[in-house]
Amino acid sequence: MNNDDYKLELSKAEMKKLGYQAIDEIVEHFDTQHNKPPVARGSRKDMDKMFAAEAPEDPMDASDVLQFVIDKVMSNSNIVSHPKSYSFVPGPSNYVSVVADTLATGFNVFSGGWVASPAAAELEIVTINWLLKLFNFPAKRGGGIFTSGGSMANLTAIVTARRIKCGEDFSKAVIYLSDQAHSSNIKAIRILGFKREQIRLIPTDLEFKMSLNKLKNAIAKDSLEGLQPFMVIASSGTTNTGTVDPLMELSAICKSENLWFHIDGAYGGAAILAKNGKQLLKGIDKADSITVDPHKWFFQPYEMGCLLVRNSAWLKDTFTETPEYLRDVEGNESEINFYDHGVQLTRRFRALKLYMSVKTFGMAAFRKAIDYNIKIAEDAEALFRKSAKWEVISPATLAIINFRYHPIDRNLSEPELDALNQKISERVMNSGEALLVTTILQNQVVLRMCLINPRTTIQDIRETINLCEKFADEILSE
Ligand SMILES: *Cc1c(COP(=O)(O)O)cnc(C)c1O
């Protein structure tokens, strides 16, 4: 470092050295991650001990900083792309998209407006069009936007729905979603300033689907009371069980009641790529808006969510707010400024990773991966069904299965079963061997596997089941 250090530069040789070192580490990680423990455990105290320090005034060697990060930071993070990472929703990712993200950051492409990067805007249009086509949304009028994730996509959907259906006054507006809907929806509703009284959590049936009868009753009652039902949020794949709400019937209700029909497909939307995807997600093309989360089951690294809308003008009408200094940036109608279609002005170039990975591997590889994921969850279900020790609680649905340890030769009470399965999960997590946590379904503590990693094998699953059985024996003999 010298007197020019305020320029925040490295020499060309130093840049290459650091870059190659980083790439070598990433490739090594991709190659060996399955041999590492997927679970990282560390208390705040442990982490403070490692990292808490004042911001240094003086420079350090870049390679040393990077090595410190590899050794201490990366090793203290869960490996969500590990084949035995079954919770919560794994992040299988793919290397091509990692390189794409590196390029997008390396060139620091501003992906907010046409004038800043026509190519980035165009690639967002092109890749959104790919998704629109998959979901059979209108090719010409339809649109969408890439977001940080599903939470932001749901927020964008709700604010758009409210703007289009309610205009400025939403004091009487009411929104309907099931008790299995993802928490990000409630969070978004709160962020947007709705009161608790404006939310109806509709109970689900024994298969975790939104009860149509209860929804109809709620809408009718609210209308009679002079309130304004304006939006139904359905799930196509709930995160807990992969359950798809009855989309066809919900769409008919929304149509006859003039409600916005949003489908949160952040988890399961990608199943549209499966062989029987149109059947699995029947009715998804009837939505006004769909959330999908490419950083889940489209195998992209974080952060990438997406909102698709039937009419792209809805986004423009909701988000356009042109300050004086952006006047000169306005192009013609067909040249989309994505800052006019969502919350963010300055945006990273998210489309690039989907674009490069689909071009490199081909859509057929993505289809195969998703078929594989759905099939392997069914294979796992078959293993549990054949065993005298396990009970399937929610069958394999969109690559998710819920189950619990429940040996038929033992007379265990419900509280004992809950405690047992909780302990199994804790011991598995403590062993570091697999990332497997519990969820609660119909008041039972159950284990859950989300199997969207195409590199997870049935052998991995068998090993994890064996591990659970070993811990169960230990616990029961204590
Ligand atoms: C994960 C998930 C979300 C939230 O998405 P993020 O990308 O985590 O913000 C919303 N809805 C469903 C159904 C999800 O599974």
The ligand as an SDF file (V2000), in Angstrom:
LIG
                    3D

 15 15  0  0  0  0  0  0  0  0999 V2000
  -39.4540  -19.2160    1.6110 C   0  0  0  0  0  0  0  0  0  0  0  0
  -40.8270  -18.7780    1.4030 C   0  0  0  0  0  0  0  0  0  0  0  0
  -41.1640  -17.4150    1.3930 C   0  0  0  0  0  0  0  0  0  0  0  0
  -40.1620  -16.3370    1.7160 C   0  0  0  0  0  0  0  0  0  0  0  0
  -39.1770  -16.2490    0.7450 O   0  0  0  0  0  0  0  0  0  0  0  0
  -37.7270  -15.6540    1.0780 P   0  0  0  0  0  0  0  0  0  0  0  0
  -37.0090  -15.8690   -0.1940 O   0  0  0  0  0  0  0  0  0  0  0  0
  -37.1870  -16.4460    2.2120 O   0  0  0  0  0  0  0  0  0  0  0  0
  -37.9000  -14.2150    1.4110 O   0  0  0  0  0  0  0  0  0  0  0  0
  -42.4660  -17.0740    1.1180 C   0  0  0  0  0  0  0  0  0  0  0  0
  -43.3940  -18.0180    0.8720 N   0  0  0  0  0  0  0  0  0  0  0  0
  -43.1010  -19.3280    0.8870 C   0  0  0  0  0  0  0  0  0  0  0  0
  -44.1890  -20.3220    0.5990 C   0  0  0  0  0  0  0  0  0  0  0  0
  -41.8170  -19.7600    1.1520 C   0  0  0  0  0  0  0  0  0  0  0  0
  -41.5360  -21.0760    1.1780 O   0  0  0  0  0  0  0  0  0  0  0  0
  1  2  1  0
  2  3  1  0
  2 14  2  0
  3  4  1  0
  3 10  2  0
  4  5  1  0
  5  6  1  0
  6  7  2  0
  6  8  1  0
  6  9  1  0
 10 11  1  0
 11 12  2  0
 12 13  1  0
 12 14  1  0
 14 15  1  0
M  END
$$$$
